[in-house]
């Protein structure tokens, strides 16, 4: 589109253009006399050297975990009414929107149960106080969270745990529980939790079916799994996981791997399978993994602590090396410096990212230990992350309570997230090119009245509006359902000279720009 193009909006858009918008009704434009503030469209393109040089828009992943297990974050009690649950969700989302977050990681399956309508697993105890009991009046909480997050321009990532079958705070195990329905594949640990055997093929198939169902039926932006593979040893009083049945079956079939390698091999197989199945169903749905922050003690050399490789049988380094995820969020829940130094771990994980998938570490916003000022520590960790990761930076805050219940943390994050940011692009995910939008403007008193349409409304999840005052560009990130904006023709004595607009798809890919020149 030529930079001084005008389509003077005072009548209905052409029938051909409306048809190309897939029957979406164009925004209504007041039909009143107005003075043109852009040049008429010319037929000869300007030289390539006169193309607008637009600034880069802010990019950063800013997310918070919303934990539902044990009613940690939402709902705050399992006895709340449907309306009370909705109001709590809205307050959380409004808080995050106000602080310019752009994603929420919502725990929809805390322990082989569902905070959504599922044909595979029962309604969660944490939602209604009874396993298998639907909310009344009925609604689908996951659908509600997705809709409300998207309204606020935020992604919704579905967080689930593949293997936990029942939590100690989840009430009595009943016939509705998966711990009962899959009792032959599930074991009660010494701390009272029930855990599915990660090496059992029936368990792998069940978890796979749950995830594929979520991807197929819901308009989600990502599937997200956490650090629970084989359980932490303290969950079973220090004893080994009781998987003799599947281990003996493997050995009797001629298997030669050590027990540890066999366990890791089954977890590896599951991770690769889930990645591939998500992409087969909807290629644009991202797959995120949030493992324990340390692969092994001594990696890097100055780090000590537990080994997920040897205790959880999770070879998270392999998954990252192979690119079996779209983003990787190691739980770096320690302060800067010390035996688990934040920056040391972050830099080590970055060196293990040859496929250049996103590295968005998890921060212990709710409870980072041994620091005088939590808000200052988290603020410094975000600054370190930005310095290490550059334009693809991002973090996930654990959890929303660390923000909602700490005014100092809110203030600190708002200072760091002063302006909106788009999620960094994922160029390895192939998708259709984003269609350029149609931009028009006219004079309305002391303002420029700006209107735009997408040629593919389903594709445009955001718009970027560029406004040039004198020699300085200003940018604004807008939601995909926004189509009108008023900007002053003069700001601080400086005149508005140019407008440009890009459409952005759900993966953060930008279209070419359309523009108008102001006179």
C-alpha positions in Angstrom: 0.0 0.0 0.0 1.4 3.5 -0.9 2.2 5.6 2.0 -0.1 8.5 1.0 -3.0 6.3 0.1 -6.6 7.4 1.0 -9.8 5.5 1.1 -12.1 8.2 2.4 -14.5 6.4 4.8 -18.0 7.9 4.8 -20.0 5.2 3.0 -20.1 1.4 3.3 -17.0 -0.6 2.2 -17.2 -2.2 -1.2 -19.0 -5.5 -1.6 -15.8 -7.2 -2.7 -13.9 -6.1 0.4 -16.8 -7.1 2.7 -16.9 -10.6 1.1 -13.1 -11.0 1.7 -13.7 -10.3 5.4 -15.6 -13.6 5.8 -19.0 -12.0 6.5 -17.7 -10.0 9.5 -19.7 -6.8 9.6 -17.4 -3.8 9.3 -17.4 -1.2 12.0 -20.1 1.5 11.6 -18.6 4.8 10.6 -20.6 8.0 11.4 -21.7 9.5 8.1 -21.2 13.1 8.6 -19.3 15.8 6.8 -15.6 15.6 7.4 -12.4 17.2 6.1 -9.9 14.9 4.5 -6.6 14.7 6.4 -4.8 12.3 4.1 -3.7 12.6 0.5 -5.8 11.0 -2.2 -4.5 7.7 -3.4 -2.0 7.9 -6.3 -1.5 5.3 -9.0 2.3 5.5 -9.1 4.1 3.9 -6.2 6.7 6.0 -4.4 10.4 4.8 -4.6 11.3 1.9 -2.3 13.6 4.3 -0.4 10.6 6.2 0.8 9.0 3.2 2.6 8.3 4.0 6.2 10.9 2.8 8.7 8.7 1.7 11.6 10.1 1.0 15.1 10.1 -2.5 16.5 7.3 -3.2 18.9 8.0 -4.4 22.5 8.3 -8.2 22.7 8.4 -10.1 26.0 6.5 -13.1 27.5 4.8 -12.0 30.7 2.8 -14.8 32.4 1.6 -16.0 35.8 0.7 -19.4 36.9 -2.9 -19.8 38.3 -2.8 -22.9 40.6 -6.0 -24.7 41.2 -4.7 -27.7 43.1 -5.5 -27.4 46.9 -7.3 -24.2 46.0 -4.0 -22.4 46.1 -5.0 -19.5 43.7 -8.4 -20.2 42.2 -11.1 -20.8 43.2 -10.0 -19.7 46.7 -12.5 -22.2 48.1 -14.2 -25.2 46.7 -17.5 -24.0 48.0 -17.9 -20.8 45.9 -20.9 -20.3 43.7 -20.5 -20.1 39.9 -20.8 -16.4 40.0 -18.3 -16.1 42.8 -15.8 -18.2 40.9 -16.3 -16.0 37.8 -15.8 -12.8 39.8 -12.6 -14.1 41.3 -11.3 -15.1 37.8 -12.2 -11.6 36.5 -10.3 -9.9 39.3 -7.2 -12.0 38.6 -7.3 -11.3 34.9 -8.0 -7.6 35.4 -5.0 -7.3 37.8 -2.8 -9.0 35.2 -4.1 -6.8 32.3 -3.6 -3.7 34.4 0.1 -4.8 34.9 0.5 -5.4 31.1 0.8 -9.2 31.4 0.1 -11.0 28.1 -0.4 -14.6 29.2 -1.9 -16.8 32.0 -0.9 -20.4 32.7 -4.1 -22.0 34.0 -4.1 -25.3 35.8 -7.0 -27.1 34.2 -6.1 -30.7 35.3 -4.4 -30.7 38.7 -4.6 -34.4 39.5 -6.3 -36.5 36.9 -9.4 -34.4 37.2 -10.9 -31.6 35.2 -11.9 -27.9 35.6 -13.7 -28.3 32.3 -16.3 -30.6 30.8 -14.4 -33.9 30.1 -15.5 -37.3 28.9 -12.2 -38.7 30.2 -11.9 -37.5 33.8 -14.2 -36.3 36.6 -15.0 -32.8 37.6 -12.4 -31.6 40.1 -12.9 -31.7 43.9 -11.2 -28.3 44.0 -14.0 -26.8 41.9 -17.1 -28.1 43.7 -16.0 -29.9 46.8 -17.0 -33.3 45.4 -15.2 -35.4 42.8 -17.3 -35.7 39.7 -19.8 -32.9 40.6 -20.3 -30.3 37.9 -20.7 -26.6 38.8 -24.3 -25.3 39.3 -25.5 -23.2 37.6 -23.5 -25.0 35.0 -20.6 -23.4 33.2 -17.3 -24.6 31.8 -14.5 -22.9 33.8 -11.8 -23.4 31.2 -14.0 -22.0 28.5 -14.7 -19.0 30.7 -11.0 -18.4 31.4 -10.1 -18.7 27.8 -12.8 -16.2 26.7 -12.0 -13.7 29.4 -8.2 -13.9 28.9 -8.6 -13.4 25.1 -10.9 -10.4 25.7 -8.0 -8.8 27.6 -5.5 -9.6 24.9 -3.8 -12.4 26.9 -2.9 -15.9 25.8 -4.3 -18.9 27.8 -2.0 -21.8 28.4 -3.5 -25.0 29.8 -1.4 -26.3 32.6 -1.7 -30.0 33.5 0.2 -32.7 35.3 0.4 -36.0 33.4 0.8 -38.5 36.2 -0.6 -37.3 39.6 -3.9 -39.2 40.2 -5.0 -37.7 43.5 -3.8 -35.0 45.8 -3.8 -35.2 49.6 -6.1 -32.1 49.7 -8.5 -33.6 47.2 -10.9 -35.3 49.5 -11.7 -38.9 49.8 -10.8 -41.2 46.9 -14.2 -42.2 45.5 -15.3 -44.5 42.6 -15.4 -41.4 40.4 -11.7 -40.8 40.9 -9.1 -41.9 38.4 -7.2 -43.4 41.3 -10.0 -45.9 41.5 -10.8 -46.2 37.8 -7.1 -46.9 37.0 -6.2 -48.6 40.2 -4.1 -51.2 38.5 -1.8 -48.4 37.1 -1.9 -46.2 40.1 0.0 -46.3 43.4 -0.6 -44.7 46.8 2.6 -42.9 48.0 3.5 -42.7 51.7 2.5 -39.0 51.8 -1.1 -39.9 50.8 -0.9 -38.9 47.1 -1.8 -41.3 44.3 0.5 -41.5 41.3 0.1 -43.2 37.9 3.0 -45.3 36.7 4.7 -43.2 34.0 6.1 -46.3 32.3 2.7 -48.0 31.9 1.4 -47.8 28.3 -2.2 -47.4 29.5 -1.2 -44.3 31.5 0.6 -42.8 28.6 -2.3 -43.5 26.3 -4.8 -42.0 28.8 -2.7 -38.8 29.3 -2.3 -38.5 25.6 -6.1 -38.7 25.0 -6.8 -36.0 27.6 -4.3 -33.6 26.0 -5.5 -34.3 22.5 -9.1 -33.6 23.7 -8.1 -30.3 25.2 -6.3 -29.2 22.0 -9.1 -30.3 19.8 -12.0 -28.8 21.6 -10.7 -25.5 23.1 -9.3 -22.4 21.7 -6.1 -22.6 23.7 -2.7 -21.1 22.9 -0.5 -23.7 24.6 -0.3 -27.0 26.5 1.9 -26.6 29.6 3.3 -29.4 31.8 5.1 -28.9 35.0 8.0 -30.6 36.9 6.1 -33.7 38.1 7.2 -36.9 36.2 8.2 -39.6 38.6 7.4 -38.2 42.0 9.9 -36.5 44.3 11.4 -39.1 46.7 10.0 -37.3 49.8 6.5 -38.0 48.6 7.2 -41.7 49.2 9.1 -41.3 52.4 12.4 -41.6 50.5 11.5 -45.0 49.1 11.8 -45.9 45.4 8.7 -45.6 43.2 6.8 -49.0 43.3 6.7 -49.9 39.6 7.9 -53.5 39.9 5.0 -54.7 37.7 5.9 -52.7 34.6 9.7 -53.1 35.3 9.4 -56.9 35.5 7.3 -57.0 32.3 10.0 -55.0 30.5 12.8 -57.3 31.9 10.9 -60.4 31.0 10.4 -59.2 27.5 14.2 -59.0 27.0 14.8 -55.4 28.0 18.4 -54.6 28.8 18.3 -51.0 30.0 19.0 -50.1 33.7 15.9 -49.3 35.7 16.8 -45.6 35.7 17.5 -45.5 31.9 14.2 -47.4 31.3 12.2 -44.9 33.3 13.9 -41.9 31.6 13.3 -43.6 28.2 9.5 -43.8 28.9 9.3 -40.2 30.0 11.3 -39.1 26.9 9.0 -41.1 24.7 5.9 -39.5 26.3 7.3 -35.9 25.9 8.2 -36.5 22.2 4.7 -38.1 21.6 2.8 -35.2 23.2 4.8 -32.6 21.2 4.1 -34.4 17.9 0.4 -35.0 18.7 -0.3 -31.4 19.6 1.3 -30.3 16.3 -0.6 -32.9 14.4 -3.9 -31.6 15.8 -3.2 -27.8 15.7 0.2 -26.8 14.6 -0.1 -23.3 16.1 -0.8 -24.5 19.7 2.5 -24.2 21.6 3.9 -26.9 23.9 5.6 -25.6 27.0 7.5 -27.6 29.7 8.4 -26.2 33.1 10.9 -28.7 34.7 12.8 -28.5 38.0 15.4 -25.8 37.6 18.5 -28.0 38.0 19.3 -30.8 35.5 22.1 -32.3 37.6 24.2 -30.9 40.4 27.4 -29.5 38.9 25.7 -28.3 35.8 26.8 -25.5 35.8 29.9 -26.2 37.9 29.0 -23.8 40.8 25.4 -25.2 41.3 24.4 -27.7 44.0 21.0 -29.2 44.7 18.7 -32.0 43.7 19.0 -33.9 40.4 15.8 -34.2 38.3 17.7 -36.5 36.0 18.3 -39.0 38.8 15.3 -38.4 41.1 12.4 -37.5 38.7 13.9 -39.5 35.8 13.4 -36.4 33.7 16.1 -35.7 31.1 14.9 -32.2 30.5 18.2 -31.2 28.9 17.5 -33.7 26.1 14.0 -32.3 25.5 15.5 -28.8 25.2 18.4 -30.0 23.0 16.1 -31.8 20.6 13.5 -29.0 20.5 10.6 -31.1 21.7 8.8 -28.0 23.0 8.1 -24.5 21.9 9.1 -22.9 25.2 11.1 -24.1 28.1 10.5 -22.7 31.6 12.9 -24.2 34.2 11.8 -23.3 37.7 14.6 -21.1 38.8 13.2 -20.4 42.2 16.4 -19.3 43.9 18.0 -15.9 44.5 20.8 -14.5 42.6 24.1 -15.8 44.0 24.4 -18.7 46.4 24.5 -22.4 45.7 21.7 -22.2 43.1 22.5 -18.9 41.5 19.7 -17.6 39.3 22.0 -16.1 36.6 24.3 -19.2 36.5 21.4 -21.5 35.9 19.8 -19.2 33.3 23.0 -18.9 31.3 23.6 -22.7 31.5 20.1 -23.5 30.2 20.5 -20.9 27.4 23.7 -22.8 26.3 21.6 -25.9 26.1 19.1 -24.4 23.6 20.6 -25.2 20.1 17.1 -25.2 18.5 16.5 -21.7 19.7 13.1 -22.4 21.2 11.9 -19.9 23.8 13.6 -20.0 27.2 11.2 -18.3 29.7 12.3 -19.2 33.2 9.9 -19.6 36.1 10.4 -17.1 39.0 9.5 -17.7 42.6 7.5 -14.5 42.9 5.4 -15.8 45.9 8.3 -17.1 48.0 11.9 -16.6 46.9 13.9 -17.4 50.0 16.7 -15.7 51.9 16.2 -12.2 50.5 15.5 -9.0 52.3 13.1 -7.6 49.6 11.2 -10.1 47.4 10.0 -7.4 45.0 13.5 -6.1 44.5 14.9 -9.7 44.0 12.3 -10.5 41.4 12.8 -7.2 39.7 16.5 -7.8 39.4 15.9 -11.4 38.0 13.7 -9.9 35.3 16.4 -7.5 34.4 19.0 -10.3 34.3 16.7 -12.3 32.1 16.3 -9.4 29.7 20.0 -9.0 29.5 20.7 -12.7 28.9 17.8 -13.4 26.5 17.5 -10.1 24.6 14.4 -9.6 22.4 13.0 -13.1 23.1 12.9 -12.5 26.8 10.2 -13.6 29.1 9.3 -15.2 32.5 6.5 -16.9 34.3 5.6 -15.8 37.8 4.8 -18.5 40.4 2.2 -17.7 41.3 -0.5 -15.0 41.0 -0.7 -14.8 44.8 2.8 -13.4 44.8 1.4 -10.5 42.8 -2.1 -10.1 44.1 -1.2 -10.3 47.8 1.9 -8.2 47.6 1.4 -4.5 46.8 5.1 -3.9 46.6 5.5 -6.6 44.0 2.6 -5.1 42.0 4.3 -1.7 42.0 7.6 -3.2 41.0 6.2 -5.2 38.1 4.2 -2.3 36.8 7.4 -0.2 36.7 9.1 -3.0 34.7 6.0 -3.6 32.5 5.2 0.0 31.8 4.1 -0.6 28.2 2.3 -3.5 26.6 4.4 -6.2 24.9 3.6 -8.8 22.3 4.7 -12.4 23.0 7.9 -13.2 21.0 7.4 -14.8 17.7 7.9 -18.6 17.2 9.4 -18.7 13.6 9.8 -22.5 13.6 6.0 -22.9 13.7 4.9 -22.6 10.1 1.7 -20.8 9.3 0.1 -18.6 6.7 1.3 -15.1 6.1 -0.6 -12.5 8.0 -2.8 -10.4 5.7 -2.2 -6.6 5.6 -5.1 -4.7 7.2 -7.0 -1.8 5.6 -6.3 1.6 7.3 -8.3 4.8 6.9 -8.5 8.1 8.7 -10.4 11.5 8.7 -10.4 14.7 10.6 -12.8 14.9 13.5 -12.4 18.2 15.3 -8.9 18.2 16.9 -8.5 14.5 16.5 -7.7 12.0 13.8 -10.5 9.5 13.6 -8.9 6.2 12.6 -10.6 3.1 11.4 -9.3 -0.3 10.2 -10.4 -3.7 9.1 -8.6 -7.1 8.8 -8.9 -9.0 5.6 -9.0 -12.1 7.8 -10.7 -11.3 11.1 -10.0 -14.8 12.5 -6.3 -14.3 11.9 -5.8 -10.9 13.5 -5.4 -11.3 17.3 -3.7 -7.9 17.7 -3.0 -4.8 15.8 0.0 -2.5 16.1 -0.9 1.2 15.5 2.1 3.5 14.6 1.6 7.2 14.9 4.4 9.7 13.9 4.5 13.1 15.6 7.2 15.2 14.0 10.2 12.8 13.7 9.1 10.5 16.6 7.1 7.3 16.2 4.7 6.1 18.9 3.4 2.6 19.0 0.3 1.0 20.6 -0.7 -2.7 20.8 -4.5 -3.2 20.3 -6.7 -6.2 20.6 -8.0 -7.9 17.5 -11.6 -6.9 18.2 -10.6 -3.1 18.2 -11.2 -1.2 15.0 -11.4 2.5 15.9 -9.0 4.9 17.6 -8.9 8.7 18.1 -5.6 10.4 18.2 -4.9 14.2 18.7 -3.7 15.9 15.6 -1.3 18.0 17.7 0.5 16.7 20.8 2.7 19.0 22.8 2.8 21.4 19.9 4.0 18.6 17.5 1.8 17.6 14.5 0.7 14.1 13.6 2.2 13.4 10.2 1.8 9.6 9.5 -0.2 6.6 10.6 0.6 3.0 9.9 -1.0 -0.3 11.0 0.0 -4.0 11.1 -2.0 -7.0 12.0 -0.6 -9.7 14.3 -1.6 -13.3 14.4 -1.8 -15.6 17.5 1.9 -16.6 17.1 3.0 -13.0 17.1 3.7 -12.8 13.4 3.3 -9.4 11.9 1.8 -8.4 8.5 3.1 -5.8 6.2 1.8 -2.3 7.1 -0.9 -0.1 5.6 -0.4 3.6 6.0 -1.9 7.1 5.5 -0.1 10.4 5.4 -1.6 13.2 7.5 -2.1 16.8 6.2 
